[in-house]
Structure formats: C-alpha cells, structure tokens
Amino acid sequence: MTYLDYFKEICSMPHGSGNTKIISDWLVKFAKDHNLEHYQDAANNVIIIKEASKGMEDKPAVIIQGHMDMVAVHDDDRIIDMEKEGLILEQDGDFLFAKGTSLGGDDGIAVAYGLALLSDDSLTLPRIELVITVDEEVGMLGAAVIDLSPCKAKTMLNIDSEEEGIFLVSCAGGARIDFDYPLKKAEAKEGTAYKITINGLIGGHSGTEINKGRANAICLMGGILKKLSDAKLLLSINTINGGTADNVICNSCEAVVLCKPIEPELFEIIKFEVSENYLNVETGLNISLSEVKGDFDWYESKEGLLANFLTALPFGVMAMSKDIEGLVETSLNLGIIKLENSSVSLSISVRSNVDEEKDELINSLKEIADNNNTSYSVRGEYPGWAYKSDSPLREKMVRIYEEMYGEKPEVQALHAGLECGVFAYKIKDLDCISFGPNMYDIHSTKERMSLSSAERTWKFLLKVLSE
C-alpha cells in the first residue's frame, strides 16, 4: 500500500481528539500484521519499531513522529456524527479534501508516511521508530504521558507542518485555561426572548493564523452583550454556545437572551460597533437578531456581569518577537464557550515562545477571573522548543532539499505549538526538524491537501532517510 492508500484508510475511521481508540487499535493491528515491535499505552499512544535494513545497521536510528487525532469539525448543513463515522473524500484537481468536514491531513499524513515506510521492505532505511501520539490538538496530552524508553534515536523528523519548503526549528509553549463563571436562576421578568446568532467567520488555527486579523465569535458576542447591558436592555440569559476546540479561532456563536424590546436600528448600530475593525477581513460575517418563543430557564450573574468578564479578556496577539521578524511571540485564543449546569464554561488557549511571558499572561488571566468571581484551572501545559544552534540534521536536510529542488528551504520558528518541545524535553540532545506538505485552512471545513506536494515531500523524506 502507498502512503495515500494508508491516508484514505485513516480517513475512513473516526479519530477526533479524545476519540482515538479505534485508530490506535488499528495501528497495533498493522504492527502485528507486519511482525513489528510495538507498544500501546493506556492513553492510546502507539510506538512501532522496524530494525535497520541490511547495510544500514551502523546508521543512527530515526524517530518519525506525528499525531493520530484530528480536529473534527463539520459544516452546519453536513449531517454526520464525527465520533462514529469516517470522512467522504473528494478531489478537485491537485487538492484532496473531505465533503463538508475537516480533512485531518493534520496529522494523518504523518501516520500515513510512517506506515508506508514500515510496510515497504524494498526500502533501504535505518532503524525507524514511528511514534504516533494522541490528543495533540487539545494540549499535546499524549506526548506529555508517553514513555519513550523503547526509542534509541536522537534524531527526529516531526511531520506536522503545513508548508512545503519550510523547516521549523523552534515553536511556542502553551497551556489551556478553563474558566467557570457562576450564574443563578433569575426571577421572572417581563421581556422578549431573542436569539443572537454570529456565523460566517473565517476561523482557523489559533497559532499560525492568530495574526491575520480574524474575528473571534465569542469576543463579538461578549461585545454585543456588553452593549445591550450598557443600554439597560439585557435582563438575563438562557444559552450561550460557541467554538469547537481551544486552538481554533471561534467562527460561530449563539445566545438566547431575555431583553427589553430592542429596536432594529439600535441593533444595527451595535453590530457595526462590535465588528467594524474586522469588516475588511471577515467579508462573510453574519450577525442576526430574532425573536424566539418557548419556555426558557433564565439565568443571571451572581456578582457582576458575564458581559463584563468576556470583554475584560484579551484576544489575539499580545507581543511580537524582538529577535525574529514577523514572529508572533505571545498570544491567546478564546476557544469554546458553553452554558450548562448554571454556569458558563470558557476554554482559552495561551501560547508563547518565551516561557516567562506565557506564565505572565496566565497570571493576568487568573487576575481577571478573580476580579469577576470566576474559578479557573490550568491544564495541558507544555514547554516551548528552543532553537538549536548546532544541528547536523538541519544542515543535512537543507542541503538535500536544495539538491533536489534547486532552491533553499526557509528555516523558521513557529508560534503554534508542536510536540517537538515535549520530545526535546524528554530526549536529551534531540536533533529535530518539523516539516510537511502543503495543506491549507487546517482545522476548518475548507481544509485541503496538495497531492503533488505530498508526493514531493514523500520523495524528500525517502532521500533524507537514505542518507
């Protein structure tokens, strides 16, 4: 089977973050079918090892690394249970995509490459240690707990990047912060029930695309609620719901609120005021207000206002790097909001290439929470990946790329998080590069992968391993 065959088989299985048992067991079956040394832990991480080909025994072992989970999102009109169903793949020219859903090229392509390497006995390779982790997309949870003692390699190829010809050599550390904003049952009040809907935003990856001026639907909703509150119109709330993952810029949000009558002209003004800074970028933005009927449970804040808390939270780029031009150094993203069990839960992703700045931002968010009677917890904290000045792997990969394609690759640092930081923390003196084929609009239903780029990346991977 080719790497593309394996990729298509991966896409046939549900494998969103937190739902990796099926694909993990499938990887174990692959290892057994090919008589390969393998390990599967309680978290569903999998390591598969193939010893060196004849004549390559004296070559250093290499870790091929990626993650098996994907950000599983679908269009509102696409009827699918992504916890149980696979994807429907479609092709348009050079691009492979999934019908009405994310594709999961991030990071199914790494798994597919790895399996193709292990299954092809005609290839001449050093010892290959395929390390496939779980739940990378929700905080690198698998990388945090995996036992790497079966691995001998000090060299690692992380195939979790989305731009061909760009080699990543440093990345941000990060953390998730969960907030719990308390509410109380509201007394009966005269008013009108309205549904506020925000959709049509671009969204995208909160690391690689946080500096592109895109709006966050949770922030916009907070601004609308604040303006309704300041106008003495907002009485209580029944629902607020938005977002799919901590590390995805929220592209839709809805709320059901009880208000005094809202004049259409006033709401048009509010819409413009909260969105005017994004109109040049968010050309598909839609904000609507409609009356709704029904028996609702209404809630109000125990202290202060939910709108005050939401608008007190920063969003987007907090600092740019002073050393690397154009690199976002510190940022945060409001990822998921939901009202249930008499409280509003909110999850935020924090990133920084400087661990001290990450800690400072987390502390400032804790202070905002304390000032708004909101509890919080920090999870999924992971280290950054520091630039390695002396890297034989980087020198070799740059040389090979230039020989194959007649141009030098770009060597860059990344603001998004990569598992390289966790692996570099666990394996002393690890020499590592992250790379991959061209993929676009990852973590969204517009995600697509270039097939020609995937093929070039495969050939490049084979050349690197052969040396």
C-alpha positions as CSV (number, residue, x, y, z in Angstrom):
1,M,0.0,0.0,0.0
2,T,1.2,3.5,-0.7
3,Y,1.1,6.4,1.8
4,L,-2.0,7.7,0.0
5,D,-3.8,4.4,0.5
6,Y,-3.0,4.5,4.2
7,F,-4.2,8.1,4.4
8,K,-7.5,7.2,2.8
9,E,-7.9,4.3,5.2
10,I,-7.2,6.6,8.2
11,C,-9.9,9.0,6.9
12,S,-12.4,6.1,6.9
13,M,-12.2,5.9,10.7
14,P,-13.4,8.5,13.2
15,H,-10.3,9.9,15.0
16,G,-11.1,13.2,16.5
17,S,-9.3,14.3,19.6
18,G,-10.4,12.2,22.6
19,N,-11.8,9.5,20.2
20,T,-8.7,7.6,19.2
21,K,-9.2,4.1,20.4
22,I,-10.3,2.8,17.0
23,I,-7.3,4.2,15.1
24,S,-4.9,3.3,17.9
25,D,-6.0,-0.4,17.8
26,W,-5.8,-0.3,14.0
27,L,-2.2,0.8,14.3
28,V,-1.5,-2.1,16.7
29,K,-3.1,-4.5,14.2
30,F,-0.8,-3.1,11.5
31,A,2.2,-3.7,13.6
32,K,1.1,-7.3,14.4
33,D,0.3,-8.0,10.7
34,H,3.9,-6.9,9.8
35,N,5.6,-8.6,12.7
36,L,6.9,-5.3,14.1
37,E,7.9,-4.5,17.7
38,H,5.2,-2.2,19.1
39,Y,3.9,-0.6,22.2
40,Q,0.5,0.8,23.1
41,D,-0.2,2.7,26.3
42,A,-3.3,3.4,28.3
43,A,-3.7,6.8,26.6
44,N,-3.7,5.0,23.2
45,N,-0.2,6.3,22.1
46,V,1.5,3.9,19.8
47,I,5.2,3.2,19.0
48,I,6.1,0.9,16.2
49,I,9.7,-0.1,15.5
50,K,11.4,-1.6,12.4
51,E,15.0,-2.5,12.6
52,A,17.5,-1.2,10.1
53,S,17.8,-2.6,6.6
54,K,20.8,-4.7,5.7
55,G,23.8,-2.4,5.3
56,M,22.2,0.4,7.4
57,E,22.8,-1.2,10.8
58,D,25.5,1.3,11.6
59,K,23.3,4.3,10.8
60,P,21.7,6.3,13.6
61,A,18.0,5.4,14.4
62,V,15.4,8.0,13.4
63,I,12.1,8.8,15.0
64,I,9.2,9.5,12.6
65,Q,6.7,11.4,14.6
66,G,3.1,12.7,14.3
67,H,-0.2,12.5,16.0
68,M,-3.3,10.4,15.2
69,D,-6.0,12.7,16.3
70,M,-7.6,15.4,14.1
71,V,-9.7,18.5,14.7
72,A,-13.1,17.1,13.8
73,V,-15.4,19.9,12.6
74,H,-18.2,19.9,10.0
75,D,-20.5,22.4,8.3
76,D,-23.8,23.1,9.8
77,D,-25.7,21.5,6.9
78,R,-23.4,18.4,6.8
79,I,-25.2,15.6,8.7
80,I,-22.5,13.5,10.2
81,D,-21.6,12.0,13.6
82,M,-17.8,12.5,13.5
83,E,-17.4,10.4,16.6
84,K,-18.7,7.3,14.8
85,E,-18.4,8.0,11.0
86,G,-15.5,8.4,8.7
87,L,-15.0,11.1,6.1
88,I,-16.1,11.3,2.5
89,L,-13.0,12.3,0.4
90,E,-13.2,14.3,-2.7
91,Q,-10.6,15.6,-5.2
92,D,-10.6,18.8,-7.1
93,G,-7.5,18.9,-9.4
94,D,-4.4,18.8,-7.2
95,F,-6.4,19.1,-3.9
96,L,-7.8,16.4,-1.7
97,F,-10.5,17.4,0.8
98,A,-13.4,16.0,2.7
99,K,-17.1,16.7,2.0
100,G,-18.4,19.2,4.5
101,T,-15.8,18.4,7.1
102,S,-12.2,18.9,8.1
103,L,-9.8,16.6,6.3
104,G,-7.4,15.6,9.1
105,G,-4.3,16.0,6.9
106,D,-3.1,17.5,10.2
107,D,-1.8,15.0,11.1
108,G,-3.0,11.9,9.2
109,I,-0.3,12.4,6.6
110,A,2.4,11.8,9.1
111,V,0.8,8.5,10.2
112,A,0.4,7.5,6.5
113,Y,4.0,8.3,5.7
114,G,5.2,6.3,8.7
115,L,3.1,3.2,7.8
116,A,4.3,3.3,4.2
117,L,7.9,3.3,5.4
118,L,7.4,0.4,7.8
119,S,5.5,-1.7,5.3
120,D,7.8,-1.5,2.3
121,D,10.6,-4.0,2.6
122,S,12.2,-2.8,-0.7
123,L,13.3,0.5,1.0
124,T,16.8,0.7,2.5
125,L,16.3,2.5,5.8
126,P,18.0,3.0,9.2
127,R,16.1,1.8,12.3
128,I,12.7,3.6,12.2
129,E,10.9,4.4,15.4
130,L,7.4,5.5,14.4
131,V,5.9,7.4,17.4
132,I,2.2,8.3,17.0
133,T,0.6,10.3,19.8
134,V,-2.9,11.1,20.8
135,D,-4.8,14.3,21.6
136,E,-2.1,16.7,20.3
137,E,-4.9,19.1,19.2
138,V,-6.2,19.6,22.7
139,G,-2.9,20.2,24.5
140,M,-0.4,17.6,23.5
141,L,-1.8,15.3,26.1
142,G,-0.4,12.1,24.6
143,A,3.1,13.5,24.2
144,A,3.0,14.5,27.8
145,V,2.5,11.0,29.1
146,I,4.1,8.7,26.5
147,D,7.0,6.5,27.7
148,L,9.8,6.9,25.1
149,S,12.2,4.3,26.7
150,P,11.8,1.9,23.7
151,C,13.3,4.6,21.5
152,K,17.1,4.8,20.8
153,A,17.1,7.7,18.4
154,K,18.5,11.1,19.0
155,T,17.2,12.4,15.6
156,M,13.5,13.1,15.0
157,L,11.5,14.0,11.9
158,N,8.3,15.6,13.0
159,I,5.8,15.6,10.1
160,D,3.3,18.1,11.5
161,S,3.8,21.2,9.4
162,E,1.8,22.5,6.6
163,E,4.1,24.4,4.2
164,E,6.4,22.6,1.9
165,G,9.9,24.1,1.8
166,I,9.7,25.5,5.3
167,F,11.6,23.7,8.0
168,L,10.5,24.6,11.6
169,V,13.2,24.6,14.2
170,S,11.5,26.3,17.2
171,C,7.9,26.6,18.5
172,A,5.8,28.1,21.2
173,G,5.0,26.6,24.5
174,G,1.4,26.8,25.7
175,A,-1.4,25.9,28.1
176,R,-5.2,25.6,28.3
177,I,-7.1,27.6,30.9
178,D,-10.7,26.6,31.8
179,F,-12.9,29.2,33.4
180,D,-16.2,28.6,35.2
181,Y,-18.4,31.7,35.5
182,P,-21.2,31.1,38.1
183,L,-24.9,32.0,37.4
184,K,-28.1,31.9,39.4
185,K,-31.7,31.2,38.4
186,A,-33.3,34.5,37.5
187,E,-36.6,35.6,38.9
188,A,-39.4,36.0,36.4
189,K,-39.2,39.3,34.4
190,E,-41.2,40.9,31.7
191,G,-39.3,40.9,28.4
192,T,-38.7,39.5,25.0
193,A,-36.7,36.4,24.2
194,Y,-34.2,36.9,21.4
195,K,-31.7,34.6,19.7
196,I,-28.4,36.3,18.7
197,T,-26.5,34.4,16.0
198,I,-23.0,35.1,14.8
199,N,-21.6,33.0,12.0
200,G,-19.7,33.2,8.7
201,L,-16.4,34.0,10.3
202,I,-13.2,32.5,8.7
203,G,-11.9,30.9,11.9
204,G,-8.7,28.9,11.6
205,H,-5.7,27.8,13.6
206,S,-5.1,29.9,16.7
207,G,-1.3,29.6,16.3
208,T,-0.5,30.0,12.7
209,E,-3.4,32.4,11.9
210,I,-3.8,34.4,15.0
211,N,-2.0,37.4,13.4
212,K,-4.2,37.6,10.3
213,G,-6.8,40.0,11.8
214,R,-9.6,37.5,12.0
215,A,-12.5,38.0,14.4
216,N,-13.5,35.6,17.2
217,A,-17.2,35.0,17.6
218,I,-17.0,34.7,21.4
219,C,-15.4,38.1,21.6
220,L,-18.0,39.6,19.3
221,M,-20.8,38.0,21.4
222,G,-19.3,39.4,24.6
223,G,-19.2,42.9,22.9
224,I,-22.9,42.6,21.9
225,L,-24.0,41.5,25.4
226,K,-22.0,44.3,26.9
227,K,-23.6,47.0,24.7
228,L,-27.1,45.6,25.4
229,S,-26.3,45.7,29.1
230,D,-24.9,49.2,29.0
231,A,-28.2,50.2,27.2
232,K,-30.1,48.7,30.2
233,L,-31.8,46.2,27.8
234,L,-30.2,42.9,28.8
235,L,-32.2,41.2,31.6
236,S,-31.0,37.5,31.7
237,I,-29.6,34.7,29.6
238,N,-30.7,31.2,28.7
239,T,-28.0,30.0,26.3
240,I,-24.6,30.9,25.0
241,N,-22.7,28.4,22.9
242,G,-19.8,28.6,20.5
243,G,-16.5,27.1,19.4
244,T,-15.2,23.6,18.6
245,A,-11.7,23.5,20.2
246,D,-9.3,25.6,22.3
247,N,-6.9,26.1,19.5
248,V,-9.4,27.0,16.8
249,I,-10.4,30.7,16.4
250,C,-14.2,30.5,17.2
251,N,-16.1,31.2,14.0
252,S,-19.7,31.0,15.3
253,C,-21.6,31.6,18.5
254,E,-25.2,31.9,19.5
255,A,-27.0,33.2,22.6
256,V,-30.6,33.2,23.7
257,V,-31.3,36.3,26.0
258,L,-34.2,38.0,27.7
259,C,-34.2,41.7,26.9
260,K,-36.4,44.7,26.9
261,P,-37.6,45.3,23.4
262,I,-34.6,46.0,21.1
263,E,-35.1,48.5,18.2
264,P,-33.8,47.1,14.9
265,E,-32.0,50.4,14.3
266,L,-30.1,50.1,17.6
267,F,-29.1,46.5,16.9
268,E,-27.7,47.6,13.5
269,I,-25.5,50.2,15.3
270,I,-24.4,47.6,17.9
271,K,-23.5,45.1,15.1
272,F,-21.4,47.7,13.3
273,E,-19.6,48.9,16.5
274,V,-18.5,45.3,17.5
275,S,-17.4,44.3,14.0
276,E,-16.1,47.4,12.3
277,N,-12.4,46.5,12.9
278,Y,-12.9,43.2,11.1
279,L,-15.1,44.1,8.1
280,N,-12.2,44.2,5.6
281,V,-11.2,40.6,6.6
282,E,-14.4,39.0,7.6
283,T,-16.4,39.5,4.4
284,G,-18.8,36.6,5.2
285,L,-19.6,37.8,8.7
286,N,-23.3,37.5,9.6
287,I,-24.9,38.8,12.9
288,S,-28.6,38.3,13.3
289,L,-31.3,39.0,15.9
290,S,-34.6,37.2,16.0
291,E,-37.4,36.8,18.5
292,V,-38.0,33.2,19.8
293,K,-40.9,31.6,21.6
294,G,-40.8,29.0,24.3
295,D,-40.5,28.2,27.9
296,F,-36.9,29.1,28.9
297,D,-34.9,28.9,32.1
298,W,-33.3,32.2,32.7
299,Y,-30.1,32.9,34.5
300,E,-28.2,36.0,35.7
301,S,-24.8,36.6,37.2
302,K,-24.4,36.1,40.9
303,E,-22.0,39.0,41.0
304,G,-21.1,41.5,38.2
305,L,-22.0,40.7,34.6
306,L,-21.0,37.9,32.3
307,A,-20.5,40.5,29.6
308,N,-18.0,42.4,31.7
309,F,-16.0,39.2,32.2
310,L,-16.0,38.4,28.5
311,T,-15.0,41.8,27.4
312,A,-12.2,42.0,30.0
313,L,-10.5,39.1,28.4
314,P,-7.8,39.9,25.8
315,F,-7.7,38.1,22.5
316,G,-5.2,37.7,19.7
317,V,-1.6,38.9,19.5
318,M,-0.1,40.1,22.8
319,A,3.5,40.5,21.7
320,M,5.7,40.2,18.6
321,S,9.2,38.7,18.8
322,K,12.0,41.2,19.1
323,D,14.5,38.7,17.6
324,I,12.7,37.1,14.7
325,E,10.9,39.5,12.3
326,G,7.2,38.7,11.8
327,L,7.1,36.1,14.5
328,V,4.2,36.3,17.0
329,E,5.7,35.8,20.4
330,T,2.7,35.7,22.7
331,S,-1.0,35.3,22.1
332,L,-4.2,33.8,23.3
333,N,-7.5,32.5,21.8
334,L,-11.0,32.2,23.3
335,G,-11.9,28.7,22.0
336,I,-15.1,27.2,23.5
337,I,-17.9,28.7,25.5
338,K,-21.0,26.9,26.8
339,L,-23.7,27.5,29.4
340,E,-24.7,24.4,31.3
341,N,-25.4,23.4,34.9
342,S,-26.0,27.1,36.0
343,S,-22.6,28.2,34.9
344,V,-20.7,29.4,31.8
345,S,-17.6,27.4,30.9
346,L,-14.9,29.0,28.8
347,S,-11.7,27.5,27.5
348,I,-8.7,29.6,26.3
349,S,-5.5,28.6,24.6
350,V,-2.4,30.5,25.6
351,R,0.9,30.4,23.6
352,S,4.3,32.0,23.9
353,N,7.8,31.2,22.5
354,V,9.1,32.7,25.8
355,D,8.0,30.6,28.8
356,E,8.2,33.6,31.2
357,E,5.8,35.6,29.0
358,K,3.4,32.6,28.9
359,D,3.4,32.5,32.7
360,E,2.8,36.2,33.0
361,L,-0.2,36.0,30.6
362,I,-1.6,33.1,32.5
363,N,-1.3,35.1,35.8
364,S,-3.0,38.1,34.2
365,L,-5.9,35.9,33.1
366,K,-6.2,34.5,36.6
367,E,-6.4,38.0,38.0
368,I,-9.3,38.8,35.6
369,A,-11.0,35.7,36.8
370,D,-10.6,36.6,40.4
371,N,-12.0,40.1,39.8
372,N,-15.0,38.6,38.2
373,N,-15.8,35.9,40.7
374,T,-14.8,33.2,38.3
375,S,-13.0,29.9,39.1
376,Y,-10.3,28.6,36.8
377,S,-7.9,25.7,36.2
378,V,-4.8,25.3,34.0
379,R,-4.2,22.1,32.1
380,G,-2.2,20.7,29.2
381,E,0.8,23.0,29.8
382,Y,3.7,22.1,27.5
383,P,7.2,23.6,27.0
384,G,8.4,25.5,24.1
385,W,11.0,24.2,21.7
386,A,14.2,26.2,21.8
387,Y,16.3,26.9,18.7
388,K,19.3,24.5,18.4
389,S,22.3,26.4,17.0
390,D,24.3,23.2,16.2
391,S,22.0,20.9,14.2
392,P,23.6,18.4,11.8
393,L,20.1,17.3,10.9
394,R,19.1,20.8,9.8
395,E,22.3,21.2,7.7
396,K,21.7,17.8,6.0
397,M,18.0,18.5,5.3
398,V,18.7,21.9,3.9
399,R,21.4,20.6,1.6
400,I,19.3,17.7,0.3
401,Y,16.3,19.9,-0.3
402,E,18.5,22.4,-2.3
403,E,20.0,19.5,-4.3
404,M,16.5,18.1,-5.1
405,Y,14.6,21.2,-5.9
406,G,17.2,23.9,-6.8
407,E,16.3,26.3,-4.1
408,K,17.0,26.6,-0.4
409,P,14.2,25.9,2.1
410,E,13.2,28.5,4.6
411,V,14.2,27.8,8.2
412,Q,11.7,29.3,10.5
413,A,10.4,29.5,14.1
414,L,6.7,28.9,14.7
415,H,4.2,30.5,17.1
416,A,2.0,27.4,17.1
417,G,2.8,24.5,19.5
418,L,4.5,21.4,18.2
419,E,5.2,18.2,20.1
420,C,8.9,18.7,19.3
421,G,9.1,20.8,22.5
422,V,7.8,17.9,24.6
423,F,10.1,15.4,22.9
424,A,13.1,17.6,23.2
425,Y,12.4,17.9,26.9
426,K,12.2,14.1,27.3
427,I,15.1,13.1,25.0
428,K,18.4,14.8,25.9
429,D,20.3,16.3,22.9
430,L,17.4,15.5,20.5
431,D,18.1,16.9,17.0
432,C,14.7,17.6,15.4
433,I,13.1,19.3,12.4
434,S,9.4,19.7,11.7
435,F,8.2,19.8,8.0
436,G,5.3,18.6,5.8
437,P,3.4,19.0,2.6
438,N,1.2,22.0,1.6
439,M,-2.1,22.0,3.5
440,Y,-4.5,24.9,3.7
441,D,-7.1,26.1,6.1
442,I,-6.4,23.3,8.6
443,H,-8.9,22.8,11.5
444,S,-11.7,24.0,9.2
445,T,-14.1,22.5,6.7
446,K,-12.1,24.2,4.0
447,E,-9.0,22.1,4.8
448,R,-7.3,20.7,1.7
449,M,-4.0,19.0,0.9
450,S,-2.0,19.3,-2.2
451,L,-1.4,15.8,-3.7
452,S,1.7,16.9,-5.7
453,S,3.2,18.5,-2.6
454,A,2.5,15.3,-0.6
455,E,4.3,13.3,-3.3
456,R,7.4,15.6,-3.3
457,T,7.5,15.5,0.5
458,W,7.4,11.7,0.4
459,K,10.4,11.6,-2.0
460,F,12.3,14.1,0.1
461,L,11.6,12.0,3.2
462,L,13.0,8.9,1.5
463,K,16.1,10.8,0.4
464,V,16.8,12.1,3.9
465,L,16.4,8.7,5.4
466,S,18.6,7.1,2.8
467,E,21.5,9.3,4.0
